Amino acid sequence: MDKKTALLTGAGGFTGRYMSAALRRRGYEVAGLESSGSSPCDLTNAKETVSAVQAAKPDVVVHLAAVSFVGHGNAEEFYRVNVFGTLNLLEALARLDTPPSRVLIASSANVYGTPPIEVLDETVCPHPVNHYANSKLAMEHIVRTWFDRLPIVITRPFNYTGPGQTDHFLIPKIIRHFRRRAPVIELGNLHVSRDFSDVEDIVAAYIALLDSDVRSEIVNLCSGRGIALLDVIHTMNQLAGYEIEVRVNPDFVRANEVTRLVGSNAKLRSLVHLPEPRPFSETLRRMYEAPAYLA
């Protein structure tokens, strides 16, 4: 029997590398595509996307490719890649003689903005506050119009991390300071809690959704627990064997920042079976102890 093929966009990115390995463990051949000219197919080029999709003839699709760093300087790029790149992909998939059995589209919990609600479920009205989040919500609206044509699930991942994530994200930045035994770290608001997951748990959720019959749904991917930033620092002090000095840099403090932002994973767990999220202290340990090429 021929192996099934998974089309994975953003295959070379942080999440994509973990997702590619998980798909291969499940027996899939992985056809990787990127969001820009760094691969043989540029998703922002409609003709190239059609050719690549026709060549892959995927059984399932996981669309992770995006401009995802909120501080990215080119506003137009958010929309060109995140919205029109996704549209090109959907149009190419619709032209296949045999459509895929499942299409997972990664949006982001950033679409919720910063509402004064401690636990966010999928009924909360999105209120994006930056171009990244706006582009993701615009993408969601377009994708929903394809629910009757393709078996789509839209996911909204909350914060997650693991070995290999770039250090312009908060947790890798903290890890990097401890790995080089820096005496001081500058952070923003220290009295915040966020919903952090391990990248392996997020990938497990993607795999479970691929294996399910779920379609035409928007689903949070999160741990359902709030982890305080100061607890992260405390855990790292223990792991590294010294106490780092934490200084608040006013430039890193966001105006009107929500103190606690946590997602509800009740819908996800009603749709698929998943183990309990791994302790975040284990994630921090894996990152701290990772080989230099992964850190």
N, C-alpha and C positions, 0 to 999 in steps of 0.2 A: 504493500500500500504506500502511495506517495505521501511524503510529509506535507502537512499543511503549511501555508505561508502566512506569516504575520507581517504586515506593512507597518513599520515603526518610523514615524517622523521624529526628528530631534534625537536620532539614535546615538549621536556622538556627544550629547549633553550629559549633565550630571545624572538626571533621572533616567535618561535613555540608556545609559550604559548598564544600570541595574536592571532595567526593563528588558533589554536585549538578552541578558544572561538568564533571566527568569523565563522568558519565552523559549529559549533554546532548551532549558531544562524540561520544559513541557513538551518538547518534541517538535517545535516549530522551526522552519527555515525563516530567518529574519531578513527582510528587505528593508534597508535603512535609507531614509530620505532626510534632508535637512531643510531649513527654512530660507536659506540663502545660497549664494553661489559657491559655498564650500563643499558641495557634493555634486555628482553628475546631474542631479535634478534640483532646480530651484523652484520651490513651491509658489513663489510669487510670479513664476512664468507659467501661464496656463498650458501652453503646448508641451513644455517639458514635463509638466505634472501628468498630463494625459498619457504621454508616452511611457513614463515610469510606472504608472498604475497599470496600464495595459500589459507591460512586461512582467510585472509582479503577480498579477491576478490573485490578489490576497484573499485568504479565507477570513481573516480578521484584520482590523486596523486599530492602531493606537496612535493618536495624534497628540504628540507632546511639543512639537516644534513651535517656538514662539520667541519674541523678544520679551524677556521676563524680568530683567533688572529694572526696578522702578525708576532708578536714577539715570537710565539711558537718556542721552542728550538729544536724540532725534525723535521728536514727537511723531512725525509722519511715518517713521519706520514701524512704530507700534501698530498702526492701522494697516499699513501695507502688508506686513507679515501676519499679524494675528487675525485680521479680518479677511483680507483678500486672499492670503495664502490658504486659509481654511476653506474659503469659498471655492477656490480652484480645486482643492482636494475633493470636496464633496461632488463637484460637477464631474470630475474625472471618475470617481467611484460609481456615479449614477450611469455612466456609459459602459460599464462592464456588462458582459453577457450574463454572468452569474455574480450577483452582489455579495459582499461579505456578510457573514452571519452576525457580526457585531462590530460596531464602530464606536470606539471610546474617544471622546473629545475632552482634552484637559482645559478647563477654564481656570478660575482661581477664586479663593475666598476673598481676595481683594475687592471683588465686585460689591461686597456688603458695605464697604467703606468703614466708618467708625461709629456705628450706631450706639446709643446708650443702652445696650442690651448685653447682659453678661453671657448668655448662651445663644448662639445663632443657629437656627435651623433653616431649612430650605423655604419656609414660609415668610422669612424676613425680606422685606422689599430692598433690593440692591440700591446702594447710594454711593457709586464710585467717586473717588476724590482725586484721581490722577489719570494720566493718559494710559498707563498700563491697564488699570482696572476698567477704564472706559472702553478700551479696545476689546478687552475680554467680554464685557457685557454686550457690546455691539456684536461680537462674534456669536455669543449665546443666542441673541435674537435671530440672527440669520440661520444658525444651525437648527433652531426650533422649527423653522419653516420646512425643514427637510425630514422631520419626524415621520411623515407619511410615506417617504420614499426610501429611507435607509434605516436599519435597526440601530439607532444612535442612543448612547448614554453620555450625558454631559456631567463631568465631575468638577467639583470645586475643592481642590486641595487647600488645606490650611498650611501653616508653617511646617516644614519638615527638613531634615538634614541628615548627614552621614558622612563617612569618609569620602573625600573627593569633591565636596562642594567648595566653590571658590570663596575666598575669605572677604569678599565685600558683603557677604551675608553675616548676620550677627553671631551666630554660634561658631562658625569657622573662625571668625575674627577673634573670639574669646579663646578658642583652642590654640590658635597660632601664638597668642601672647604667652600662654602657659607653656607651650612647647619650647619656646625660646627663653623661658624663665624671665620674662619681662617683669620689672618691679612694679610697673604702673600700667593701668589700662584706662582709657577715657571712654565713657559711655554716656548715653542720654538719660532719660527718666529711669531711675533704678527701681521704682515701685510699680512695676507692671508685671502682668502675667499673660502668657500667650499659650496657645494650643500647639505644642511641638510634637511631631511624630518622627519616627525613624523612617528613612527612605525605604527600608525593606518592608515596613508595614504598609506604606502607600502602594508599593509595587504588588504586594500580596492582595490588596484590595482591587487593583486593576485586573489581576489575574482572575480573581473570583468573579468579577463582573463580566469578564470575557467568557467565562465558563457558564454563566447564568443565562436565563431567558429575559433578563431585564432590558427594556428598551423604552424610548420616549420619556426618560426620566432625567432629572437633575439631582445629583447626589453629592452631599458633603463627604470629603475624605479627611478624617481628623481623629484624634485620640479621645476627644470628649473630656479632657482634663486640662486644667490651667496650671502652668509651670512658671513660678516666679523667677524673674531674672536674677534676683539675689540668691535664690536656691541653686541656680546654675553656677554662679560664682562660688558658692559654698562647696558644692560638689567638686568643682575643679580645684579648689584649694586642697581638698583632701586627696584627690587623685595625684596632684603634682607635688604634694608634700611641702607647700609653702603658701603663705597668704599674700595675694596680690593686692596692691593698693588701688582702689577704685575711685576715680575722679569723675565728676559730672562735667561734661563739656556742654555749655549752653547751646552751642551750634548743633548738637545732636538731639536736643529736646524739642519735640514736636508740640505745637500749640494745640490745646484741647485734645490731647491724646487720651484715649480710653484706657483706663487702668487695667481692666481685665477683658480679654477677648478670647472666647472659647467657642468651639463649634459643637454642635450636637451630631453624634454619629448614629442616632436612633434609626433614621431611615436606612442608612447603609446596612446596619445590622438586621433590619427587617427584611432586606432583599437578599443578602448573601451571608453565609456563615464564615466568620473570621475569628481567629484567636484573640485573646486580650492583647492590647498594645504592650509592647515590651517596655520595661522601665527605662525612662529617659537617661538615668544614670548609666545604663549599659551602652546607650548610644554615645554618650560623652566619653566613656572609657574607650570604646572602639575608635573614636575619632582621635583621641589623645595618643593612643598606642599604635595608630595606623602607620605603615611604612611611609617614608618621606614622600614617595611618588604619589601616594593616595591622599596625603594630608593637604 
